[in-house]
Amino acid sequence: QLQLVESGGGLVQPGGSLALSCTASGIIGGVLTMGWYRQPPGKRREFVANIAVGDVTHYADSARGRFTISRDNAKNTISLRMNRLKPEDTAVYYCQAEASNGITVNDYWGLGTQVTVSS
């Protein structure tokens, strides 16, 4: 079992920056990827960015060039640095991990952290 806890959400003005963190605990040896999804108000959850084994990163078009995902293996933590934030970045941001137990691959989710971009 894997537990994910997000932190770092809040209110920021347009054009500002914010950093989110997600710490994993539990059985973390089989983690394949960790990343971020978000759910804007009234919309479906959408992919933002992830980082895989070997630090291979992927970004949604909306995040590329403004957001940076990174990982600290020693702390079992990933971070999402968000720059030049826009009102449309307002959403609940969820940490997600894909992990294998040697038989199946499962998805794990954090509870989410609110990011609000508003003046």
Secondary structure, DSSP 8 states (H G I E B T S, - for coil): -EEEEEE--EEE-TT--EEEEEEEEES-TTEEEEEEEEE-TTS--EEEEEEETTS-EEE-TTTTTTEEEEEEGGGTEEEEEE-S--GGG-EEEEEEEEEE-SS-EEEEE---EEEEE--
